[in-house]
Structure formats: structure tokens, C-alpha cells
Amino acid sequence: MNRIEINSALVNQCLSIPALCSAQIAGVKKGLDAIPDKVLKKCRKIIITGCGDSYVAAKAAIPAFKKFGGQFGNDFVYDRAINVARYMNFDLRYSDSTLVVAVSCSGGPARIKEVLERAKHYGCHTLAVTNNPKSPAVKTAEYSLIVGTPHFPDANPGLRNYYASLVGLYLLAAKFGEVNGISSENSFSDLVKAISDYSEAYAPVLEGIANQMFELAKDWKEYKSYDFIGDDIEYCSAFFSAAKMVEVVGSITNVDDAENWCHVSYFQKKPDCIGTMVVADKLSNDRSRIGETVKQAAGIGRPIVLIANGTKEDFGITADIEVCTVPEAPEGFEFLLPMMNYLPGAMLAGYISALKKEPYFRGGGIWANPEAQTIRSSKLEIV
């Protein structure tokens, strides 16, 4: 069977990303105009949060904020929306210098609205990062960054929106640095070029990656479960890939860091039937641990694919495993690696779903029962 015969909406989204880049940057630039410079100048603490994919987008963005604004005691943190909404302590002495950024493509989850309401209750400034200008998040937030992602047919699950959230947060970080005089006056334009260059670097290799993931999907489609492993900001891409596997395939799926995987997931039964994807950076401090984790997984017969900006030798791996090599992020902008290196994992999920004829999000049924869904209807409590 040829992969061209297989139509996968998720794979189509992956293939569209390089062409999306320029329009996405333009959309974010326009959206940034809605945030007054005077607000960014007074902020010394930025809290970024979200649910699901948006949570790991928040995590992935922190290095950009530290690069462009990490001076003069500025503090940048991320956390899950439930923690910001119910457990995080806001210091009233610094409320006016705190910006709470809630990321949500749809802007509809109740927890996102609750985060914004609670932050305002404690006197913080609030910003919604979304693609929906009519959403509850926009109506609740003090300011809104509308990322302006162009329409795309069959845009679920939201891979293009995840890319948009990352671009939005990265450029927000650069604007913060420039407005506060912390980074160079060219930092914003330099980042725009780096995002463009990195996105374009995928254009000539995506077809090859798609072919590789299609062949892997034919081998992995009957596995009952999958493991995704990543450390630091590469955890974000592992998490996102795992989320797509659940959404479009529905299989039992786990995501973990390299250390904890060796302590816990190593002991799962039937290791030869658990597809295992490791997302890694050859420049990262954890590369030796990644190599050890792969060795441990290979030693018990796990089928493994390593997604990395290098070879298995870069991680000291000698085992016979599958490797998918992705482009390196531009020099000086290494934090951009998670902006694109989830594409192989999403393609793998898309092809497994297509080969199994599994409908996305289970195609309705009990999963569409409004009584069983609380993402948008969850009770709001300002504590």
C-alpha cells in the first residue's frame, strides 16, 4: 500500500506547516498590537498557563522569555490551568506587575476563564492567547492576542493551532524584551527570521519523514499501547505526540521523562508490543540519559523510534533502533526545536488512525454525550 493512497487530516496538517509560517507570523504580529507597551513595561512576573496541548505550549515558551527578558529579577513560570486557578498564590504586593497569560486556541474551556477571572480578582493583568476573537477567554481577559491562524479544511485535532500558540508566545517574549530594553532592538526581527528559517528547513524533508512514519505505522498499528518519552522542553513534543495518538487512535498511551520511565514504565508487560517514541535534542544536557534509557528499552525488546536533530551515535546509542532525523533549530535559537519536532509523532498517529480506520475522537457515541463532558461546563470557583 502506498501512503499517497491514505488520506489523513492530521498528516495533511503536518505537511501544511512550512507554508503556514509567513501567514502565521503576520497574524501574530497583528495580534500583538492589542497589548499596550506600557503594560509590558510594568510587568516583572509572567505566568503562562493552559490545558492539554496549551499547557505544554506554555512550558515550551519559557526559554524564549528567559532569553529575551531574563534580567532585572524578571520571573517567568508556567503551570497547568487547574493549578493556577485553584492553588497558585498571588502576592497582592506585586499584582500590578504580574501578567497572567492563558493559552487556548478555542478560548472555551471553563478552566481558562477561571484562571483569567481569578487573576483579575487578585489585581493581575491578564492576556488571552487564542484564535477565537469571540471566545469566553477574550471576553474575560483584559487583553487578547488573536493569533490569526488561516482557515484549513479538516483542522482537527488542532496541530496548526499548536504551532500558532508557540509562534504567538515566542514573539510575545521577544516583544517583551524589546519593550523593556532588555534585548537588542533587532531581537524581534531576528526571532521572526529564525522561526521562518526553521519552518522552511522542514519543507524539503517532510515528505521523507511522512514516508518513514507511514512505514512505521504499518508495523505499529496493531500495538495496544504506546509510550512517549522526552526531557525538559522536548517533553512538550513527546506530550503533544502522545495526545494526538490518544485523540486519533484511542490506544492506551503514556508520556514520561527519561528518568522516570526507567523507574516505572520499564516494567510494563509485553514490552515487544509497546511502541516507544523518544524525542530528544543532541545538544541537551540529558543526551547521555536519553542514550541509557533507549538502551534499557531496547534491552527488553521495545520497538523504538528516536526523533532527534542528529544520529543515534550523538546519544551513545548502539542498539539497532529506528531513527527519524529532524532539522536543527537555528544557532542561537535552539529553544525553537519543539516548535516543529512533534510532526513525526503526529504523522505516525495520523497514519495508524487511517490504517485502522479509527475515527478521530472515537467518532461520537458515548464520547459525544454532553453529560459526560465538563471541559466547558465545569463550575467556576474563584478561591
C-alpha positions as CSV (number, residue, x, y, z in Angstrom):
1,M,0.0,0.0,0.0
2,N,1.3,3.5,-0.9
3,R,1.0,6.3,1.6
4,I,-0.4,8.6,-1.1
5,E,-3.5,6.4,-1.2
6,I,-4.0,7.2,2.5
7,N,-5.8,10.4,3.4
8,S,-5.2,11.6,6.9
9,A,-6.4,15.0,8.0
10,L,-3.7,15.1,10.7
11,V,-0.9,14.3,8.3
12,N,-2.2,16.9,5.9
13,Q,-1.9,19.5,8.7
14,C,1.7,18.4,9.3
15,L,2.6,18.8,5.7
16,S,1.0,22.3,5.6
17,I,3.1,23.8,8.4
18,P,6.0,25.3,6.3
19,A,3.5,27.0,4.0
20,L,1.6,28.3,7.0
21,C,4.6,30.1,8.6
22,S,4.5,33.5,6.9
23,A,0.8,33.9,7.3
24,Q,1.0,32.8,10.9
25,I,3.8,35.3,11.7
26,A,1.7,38.0,10.1
27,G,-1.3,37.0,12.2
28,V,0.6,37.1,15.4
29,K,2.2,40.4,14.6
30,K,-1.2,41.9,14.1
31,G,-2.4,40.3,17.4
32,L,0.5,41.7,19.4
33,D,-0.7,45.3,18.6
34,A,-3.5,44.8,21.1
35,I,-1.1,44.6,24.0
36,P,0.0,48.1,25.2
37,D,3.7,48.6,25.6
38,K,3.0,50.3,29.0
39,V,1.6,47.1,30.4
40,L,4.6,45.0,29.3
41,K,6.9,47.6,30.7
42,K,5.4,47.3,34.2
43,C,5.4,43.5,34.3
44,R,8.1,41.7,36.2
45,K,6.4,38.3,36.5
46,I,4.7,36.4,33.7
47,I,2.7,33.3,34.5
48,I,1.8,31.2,31.4
49,T,-0.9,28.5,31.6
50,G,-3.2,26.4,29.6
51,C,-4.9,23.0,29.4
52,G,-3.8,20.0,27.4
53,D,-1.7,21.0,24.4
54,S,-1.7,24.6,25.5
55,Y,-0.1,23.6,28.8
56,V,2.9,22.2,27.0
57,A,3.0,25.2,24.7
58,A,3.4,27.3,27.8
59,K,6.2,25.1,29.0
60,A,8.0,25.2,25.7
61,A,7.8,29.0,25.6
62,I,9.6,29.7,28.9
63,P,13.1,29.5,27.4
64,A,12.2,32.3,25.0
65,F,11.1,34.6,27.8
66,K,14.2,33.9,29.7
67,K,16.3,34.6,26.6
68,F,14.7,37.9,25.7
69,G,13.5,39.1,29.1
70,G,15.5,37.3,31.8
71,Q,17.1,40.2,33.5
72,F,16.4,42.7,36.4
73,G,14.7,40.0,38.5
74,N,12.0,39.2,35.9
75,D,10.3,35.9,36.7
76,F,8.7,33.6,34.1
77,V,6.8,30.5,35.1
78,Y,4.3,28.0,33.6
79,D,1.8,25.7,35.2
80,R,-1.3,23.8,34.5
81,A,-4.5,25.8,34.4
82,I,-6.0,23.9,37.3
83,N,-3.1,24.8,39.5
84,V,-3.2,28.5,38.5
85,A,-6.9,28.6,39.0
86,R,-7.1,26.8,42.4
87,Y,-3.7,26.5,44.1
88,M,-1.3,29.2,43.0
89,N,-0.8,32.0,45.5
90,F,-0.9,35.6,44.1
91,D,1.1,38.1,46.1
92,L,-1.0,41.2,46.3
93,R,2.1,43.4,46.7
94,Y,3.1,42.6,43.1
95,S,-0.3,42.2,41.4
96,D,0.1,45.2,39.2
97,S,3.5,43.9,37.9
98,T,2.2,40.4,37.2
99,L,0.8,39.3,33.8
100,V,-1.2,36.0,33.6
101,V,-1.2,34.6,30.1
102,A,-3.9,32.0,29.4
103,V,-3.4,30.0,26.2
104,S,-6.3,28.3,24.4
105,C,-7.0,28.0,20.7
106,S,-10.7,27.9,21.2
107,G,-10.8,30.1,24.2
108,G,-13.7,28.0,25.5
109,P,-12.5,25.8,28.4
110,A,-14.1,26.8,31.8
111,R,-10.7,26.5,33.5
112,I,-9.2,29.1,31.2
113,K,-11.9,31.5,32.0
114,E,-11.5,30.7,35.7
115,V,-7.7,31.4,35.5
116,L,-8.4,34.8,34.0
117,E,-11.2,35.7,36.5
118,R,-9.0,34.7,39.4
119,A,-6.0,36.6,38.2
120,K,-8.2,39.7,37.8
121,H,-9.7,39.2,41.2
122,Y,-6.2,39.4,42.7
123,G,-5.3,42.5,40.7
124,C,-3.1,40.9,38.0
125,H,-3.1,41.9,34.3
126,T,-4.5,39.2,32.1
127,L,-3.9,38.2,28.5
128,A,-5.7,35.5,26.4
129,V,-3.7,33.9,23.6
130,T,-6.3,32.4,21.2
131,N,-7.5,32.1,17.7
132,N,-11.2,32.8,18.6
133,P,-11.9,36.5,19.0
134,K,-15.5,35.7,20.2
135,S,-14.5,33.2,22.9
136,P,-15.2,33.4,26.6
137,A,-11.4,33.9,27.2
138,V,-11.4,37.0,25.1
139,K,-14.5,38.4,26.8
140,T,-12.9,37.7,30.2
141,A,-9.2,38.8,29.6
142,E,-8.0,42.4,29.9
143,Y,-6.1,42.0,26.6
144,S,-6.1,39.4,23.9
145,L,-3.5,38.2,21.4
146,I,-5.6,36.8,18.5
147,V,-3.0,34.7,16.6
148,G,-5.0,34.7,13.3
149,T,-4.4,31.2,12.0
150,P,-5.8,30.9,8.5
151,H,-8.7,28.5,7.8
152,F,-7.7,25.0,6.9
153,P,-10.1,22.1,5.9
154,D,-10.2,19.3,8.5
155,A,-8.3,21.2,11.1
156,N,-9.0,18.8,14.0
157,P,-7.2,17.8,16.1
158,G,-5.5,21.2,16.3
159,L,-2.0,20.8,15.2
160,R,-1.8,24.0,13.3
161,N,-3.3,25.8,16.3
162,Y,-0.5,24.4,18.5
163,Y,2.1,25.8,16.1
164,A,0.2,29.1,16.2
165,S,0.3,29.2,20.0
166,L,4.0,28.6,20.0
167,V,4.7,31.3,17.5
168,G,2.5,33.7,19.4
169,L,4.3,33.0,22.7
170,Y,7.7,33.2,21.2
171,L,7.0,36.6,19.6
172,L,5.4,37.8,22.7
173,A,8.6,37.0,24.6
174,A,10.7,39.0,22.0
175,K,8.3,42.0,22.2
176,F,8.5,41.9,26.0
177,G,12.3,42.0,25.8
178,E,12.4,44.8,23.3
179,V,9.8,47.0,25.0
180,N,11.7,46.7,28.3
181,G,15.1,47.4,26.7
182,I,16.5,44.1,27.9
183,S,17.2,42.5,24.5
184,S,18.6,44.2,21.4
185,E,16.4,46.3,19.2
186,N,16.7,43.7,16.5
187,S,15.7,40.7,18.7
188,F,12.1,40.6,17.4
189,S,13.1,40.6,13.7
190,D,15.9,38.1,14.4
191,L,13.4,35.8,16.0
192,V,11.0,36.2,13.1
193,K,13.8,35.2,10.7
194,A,14.7,32.2,12.9
195,I,11.1,31.0,13.0
196,S,10.9,31.4,9.3
197,D,14.2,29.6,8.6
198,Y,13.4,26.7,10.9
199,S,9.9,26.2,9.5
200,E,11.3,26.4,5.9
201,A,14.0,23.8,6.9
202,Y,11.2,21.2,7.2
203,A,9.8,21.8,3.7
204,P,12.3,19.6,1.8
205,V,12.3,16.8,4.4
206,L,8.6,16.4,5.4
207,E,7.8,14.0,2.5
208,G,10.6,11.7,3.6
209,I,9.5,11.9,7.2
210,A,5.9,11.1,6.1
211,N,7.2,8.1,4.2
212,Q,9.2,6.9,7.2
213,M,6.2,7.3,9.6
214,F,3.9,5.6,7.2
215,E,6.1,2.5,7.0
216,L,6.5,2.5,10.8
217,A,2.7,2.9,11.2
218,K,2.2,-0.4,9.2
219,D,4.4,-2.2,11.8
220,W,3.0,-0.4,14.8
221,K,-0.7,-0.3,14.0
222,E,-1.7,-3.4,16.0
223,Y,0.1,-2.4,19.2
224,K,-2.3,-2.0,22.1
225,S,-0.3,0.8,23.8
226,Y,2.4,3.4,23.2
227,D,5.0,5.2,25.2
228,F,6.3,8.7,24.5
229,I,9.5,9.9,26.3
230,G,11.1,13.4,26.4
231,D,13.0,15.6,28.8
232,D,12.9,19.3,29.5
233,I,11.2,21.2,26.6
234,E,11.4,18.0,24.5
235,Y,8.8,16.6,26.9
236,C,6.4,19.1,25.2
237,S,6.7,17.4,21.9
238,A,6.5,13.9,23.4
239,F,3.3,15.0,25.3
240,F,1.8,16.6,22.1
241,S,2.6,13.5,20.1
242,A,1.1,11.2,22.8
243,A,-2.0,13.4,22.9
244,K,-2.6,13.0,19.1
245,M,-2.2,9.3,19.5
246,V,-5.0,9.2,22.0
247,E,-7.2,11.6,20.1
248,V,-7.0,9.9,16.7
249,V,-6.2,6.3,17.6
250,G,-7.7,5.9,21.1
251,S,-5.0,3.5,22.3
252,I,-3.6,3.4,25.9
253,T,-0.8,5.9,25.7
254,N,1.8,7.1,28.3
255,V,4.1,10.1,28.3
256,D,7.1,10.3,30.6
257,D,10.6,11.7,31.1
258,A,13.6,9.5,30.5
259,E,14.5,9.1,34.2
260,N,11.0,8.2,35.5
261,W,10.4,5.8,32.5
262,C,13.4,3.7,33.7
263,H,11.9,3.6,37.2
264,V,8.3,2.8,36.3
265,S,7.2,2.2,32.7
266,Y,10.2,-0.1,32.1
267,F,8.2,-2.8,34.0
268,Q,5.1,-2.9,31.8
269,K,4.1,-6.3,30.4
270,K,4.7,-7.4,26.8
271,P,7.4,-4.9,26.0
272,D,7.6,-6.1,22.4
273,C,4.1,-4.8,21.9
274,I,4.5,-1.3,23.2
275,G,5.5,1.3,20.5
276,T,8.0,3.6,22.1
277,M,8.9,7.1,20.8
278,V,11.8,9.1,22.3
279,V,12.0,12.8,21.4
280,A,15.5,14.3,22.1
281,D,17.9,17.1,21.4
282,K,21.6,16.1,20.7
283,L,22.7,19.4,22.3
284,S,20.8,18.9,25.5
285,N,22.4,18.1,28.9
286,D,20.3,14.9,29.1
287,R,21.6,13.3,26.0
288,S,23.6,10.6,28.0
289,R,20.5,9.7,30.0
290,I,18.5,9.5,26.8
291,G,21.0,7.1,25.4
292,E,20.8,5.0,28.6
293,T,17.0,5.0,28.5
294,V,17.0,3.8,24.9
295,K,19.5,1.1,25.8
296,Q,17.3,-0.1,28.6
297,A,14.2,-0.1,26.4
298,A,15.9,-1.9,23.6
299,G,17.3,-4.4,26.0
300,I,13.8,-5.7,26.9
301,G,12.7,-5.7,23.3
302,R,10.8,-2.5,23.0
303,P,10.2,-1.3,19.4
304,I,11.7,2.2,19.4
305,V,11.9,5.3,17.2
306,L,14.2,8.1,18.2
307,I,13.1,11.6,16.9
308,A,16.2,13.8,17.1
309,N,18.2,16.5,15.4
310,G,21.1,14.1,15.0
311,T,22.1,10.4,14.9
312,K,21.8,7.7,17.5
313,E,25.6,8.0,17.9
314,D,25.1,11.5,19.3
315,F,23.4,9.9,22.2
316,G,25.8,7.0,22.6
317,I,23.2,4.5,21.3
318,T,24.5,1.3,19.8
319,A,21.2,-0.6,19.7
320,D,19.5,-1.3,16.3
321,I,16.6,1.2,16.5
322,E,14.7,3.3,14.1
323,V,15.9,7.0,13.9
324,C,14.0,9.9,12.4
325,T,16.3,12.8,11.9
326,V,14.7,16.3,12.0
327,P,16.3,19.7,11.2
328,E,18.3,21.5,13.8
329,A,16.9,24.8,15.1
330,P,18.9,27.9,14.0
331,E,22.0,28.7,16.0
332,G,21.2,30.9,19.0
333,F,17.6,29.8,18.8
334,E,17.9,26.2,20.0
335,F,14.8,26.6,22.1
336,L,12.8,26.6,18.9
337,L,13.3,22.8,18.4
338,P,9.9,21.9,20.0
339,M,8.2,24.2,17.5
340,M,8.4,21.5,14.8
341,N,9.8,18.2,16.1
342,Y,6.4,16.8,17.1
343,L,5.5,16.5,13.4
344,P,6.9,12.9,13.1
345,G,4.9,11.7,16.1
346,A,1.7,13.4,14.9
347,M,2.2,11.8,11.4
348,L,2.7,8.4,13.0
349,A,-0.6,8.8,14.9
350,G,-2.4,10.0,11.8
351,Y,-1.3,7.1,9.7
352,I,-2.1,4.5,12.4
353,S,-5.6,6.0,12.7
354,A,-6.0,5.9,8.9
355,L,-4.8,2.3,8.6
356,K,-7.1,1.1,11.4
357,K,-10.0,3.2,10.0
358,E,-10.3,4.7,13.5
359,P,-12.4,7.9,13.6
360,Y,-10.9,10.9,15.4
361,F,-12.2,11.4,18.9
362,R,-14.0,8.0,18.6
363,G,-16.5,9.4,16.1
364,G,-19.1,10.4,18.7
365,G,-21.0,7.8,20.6
366,I,-20.7,7.9,24.4
367,W,-17.8,10.4,24.0
368,A,-20.2,12.9,22.5
369,N,-22.6,12.8,25.4
370,P,-22.8,16.3,26.8
371,E,-23.5,14.9,30.3
372,A,-20.1,13.2,30.2
373,Q,-18.1,16.4,29.2
374,T,-17.1,19.1,31.6
375,I,-14.4,20.9,29.8
376,R,-16.6,23.9,29.1
377,S,-19.3,23.4,31.7
378,S,-17.1,22.9,34.7
379,K,-18.1,25.0,37.7
380,L,-16.1,28.2,38.1
381,E,-14.9,28.9,41.7
382,I,-12.7,31.9,42.5
383,V,-10.7,30.9,45.5
